Amino acid sequence: MKNFEPHLGRVIWDLTYACPLRCIHCYSESGRRKSEVLDEAVALRLARKLADAGPDRVSFGGGEPLMAKWWKGAADVFRNSGIRIAVFTGGWLLEPDLAVELVTSVDNVSISIDGPNAAVHDIIRGRNGSFERAMRAVALLLEAREKSGARCEIAVEYTATRTALAGLEEFLGSLIRRFPSLNYIRVGAVIPEGLAAEPKFCEVHLLREEEFDQLQRICESVARQHTDFSPRVEFTDVREFLPSAETPAEDAEGVILHLEPSGQVRAMTNYEAKVGDALTTPIAELTQRIWKWRLDEDIRERFRQVQSFSKWAEITRGIDLDHGSEADRIRILKRR
């Protein structure tokens, strides 16, 4: 292990903190803080630097990544290097022309829908009308793909909170019937990070143990009821992501490098801790720092205490306050 050289697997790039929504579970408080989007020339230089590092795939998130005017230029850099690119969007901004540009520029587009109806979704996403906008975005993307002949995958990502369980099975069935050409629907429980790690959120929205099992049963039931020609219904068991104090294995999928809009790199995607600036630091060195952060004895001791999601939320709050920047600490304390 001493001579192990971790390799870069996936890049998650939050292009901006600007966002038309105010999601109550947002890990980055997007839409509530300065956008910090890079200048286009700087962003494209960074894209080329990342592409030269050879990640397996790149995901654009945020905030709303489509609010970064240079998103397509950055996507072109990665695709021209043979790197798969995915975009995660809330769908609010989607119009026909943008939908065509999106499906012809990237390999995967995922729309976030976090409630079985407008009453639930709009509260979770923090804006009235966001459910209808998201559903319209799915329709626009599928139409754009069909007309353009693009091979882009189109998916729905459903983050389940306690309030979003009732009616989920019926909603998934209706989604499949309405959009049979979707590639997949991925369902997973909310993870206690960012705003979703705050005590008030956890008390109301974080799933209990028996509700994880319920969520899994719902997904398996819907999958059984529909044919192979329907969208796949995938259940992500986020209990597998509970942090571990074990020395990290030599992961075949490689290290995840999570970029904030400023160019700062997170030590781990769930936490505010940073390991350096991707604009000025070699990517290989950042990859090493990410790996070494997991080996830090303070971090491992905290991870040893995690046996439940409520404890994970508590540990996350502590790591963010103790290992985040001063600006992070000020922002976090203002939540309370």
Buried (B, 14 or more C-beta within 10 A) or exposed (E): EEEEEBBBBBBBBBBBBBBBBBBBBBBBBBBBBEBBBBEEEEBBBBBBBBBEBEBEBBBBBBBBBBBBEBBBBBBBBBBEBEBBBBBBBBBBBBEEEBBBBBBBBBBBBBBBBBBBBBEBBBBBBBBEEBBEBBBBBBEBBBBBBEEBEBEBBBBBBBBBBBBBBEBBBEBBBEBBEEBEEBBBBBBBBBBBBBBBBBBEBBEEBBBEEEBBEBBBEBBEEBBEEBEEEBBBBBBBEBBEBBBEBEEBEEEEEBBBBBBBBBBBBBBBBBBBBBBBBBBEBEBEEBBBBBBEBBEEEEBBEBBEBBEBBBBBBBBBBBBBEEBBEEEBBEBBEEBE
